[in-house]
Amino acid sequence: MSNSTREVAQRYMDLLSAGKFSEAFDMLSDTAVYRIIGTTPLSVPLPGREAVKAALVPALASFQKPLKLTCHELIVEGSRVVTIASGEGAGPTGLPYKQAHYAMVLSIENGQIQSVVEFMDTVAVETALLGNKLVPA
């Protein structure tokens, strides 16, 4: 198997799209840092493969209707990749979880993912995953 930047990113996205989250996160290096943007409780730097798996695999497994991720495009420049994706399911609250637009920025070296920064609608995280309501300020 080749370890080109594009091939690593494509395999990662294929595994996520197939719901094989643990296998996808196994592609992260031991020292990888994963960050979900925003100020949600999940928006903290997760340092290392095992921390990512410990935080995100149970969260994703808690969905009442499994998350179905679709990768629309990979944009590759050197060792960095931007993935454009969308996803939907039903969070542990039973509320719909719909992400019309995901963007993940991956840094890949030596066939492993060194970092992930995930951009998404954090309101969907707050409502469908954490059970919080959006109210006027």
N, C-alpha and C positions, 0 to 999 in steps of 0.2 A: 504494500500500500504506500502510495506517495504521501509525502507530508507537506505539499505545497500549501501556501497560505489559503488559497481558494478551496482546496480539497479538505483541509482541516475545518474551515468554517462551514462548508457544505455538509460535511458529516455531522458536525455539531448541530446545525439547524435541522438536518434530517432526523436525528435522534430526538430533539425537542419536539418536532412535528409528530413523531410517532408515539409521543408520551413516554419515552424512555429517558426520564429526567436524570436518574442516577447515573446511567451510562453516559449521558451527555456531560454531566458535571465531572465524570471521571477523566474527561479530556482536559480539564484544568490542571495546571501545574500545582505542585505542593504549595507554592508560595503565591499563587494567583490571588488577585483582589477582585471581588465582584461587588458592584455598586448599583443599586436601584436609585434613580434620581428622586428628589422630592424630600418631604419631611415626614413621611409615614413611618411607623415603627419598623417597617422592613427596609427603610432607606438609610441603612448604615453600612459602612464598608465591611464586607465579609472577607477576612484574610485567610486564604488557603482553601484548598479543595475540600477538606473535611468540614470546615465551618460552613462553606456554601451548601454542601450536601445536608448537613445537620439542620440548617435553617430552611432551605428551599424545598427539599424533597418532601418533608412532612406537610409543608404549606400547600404544595401542589397536589399531594395525595388526598388532602382534605376536601377537595372540590366535590360537590354533589353530582355535578355533570362535568366529566373530565375536561380540562383545558385542551382545546384543539388549536394548535398554532399552525399558521401558514406562512411560509417564507416566500416573499414576492421577489426579492432582489438581493444580490450580494454586490457590494461595491468594494473592490480590492485595490489598495495602493500600498505597495511594499509589504510590510508585515502587519498592516492594519486592514480591518474589514468593517464595513458598515452593513448590517443586515436590516432590511426593511421587511417587516412582518405584520401580521394581525393575528388576533386570537379571540376565542370566546369559549365560555363554559358557564357553570354556575358554581359560585364560591361556596364555602362551608356554611354561609348564612342562608343559602338557597337562592340568593339574589343573582340575577344575571351578571356575569363578568364578561364585558365586551371591550376589547382593545382594538379599535379600528386601525391604530397606527402604533406599532412598536418600532424602535430603532435600537439596535444593540451595536456598540462599538467594541470590537474585539482586537486585542493585540496578541499576535501569534509568533512564537519563536520556537525553533527546534521541534516543530510538530505538536506543540502544546499551547493551550490558551493561557496567556499570562495575565490578562485582565479583561473584564467585561464591564461596560457601563451601559445600563439598560434605561432607555427613555420610554415612558408610557404615560397614560392617563392615570394619575395617582388617585383620583376620585374613585375610580373603579376598584382600586386596592382597598381604599378606606371603607367603601360600602359593601362590596361583595365578599371580601376576605375578612375584614375586621369588624363588620357590623356597625360602622359609624354612619351617621346621617349627615348629609350636607345641609346646613341651615344658613339663612341669611346672616350676615355679620351685623 
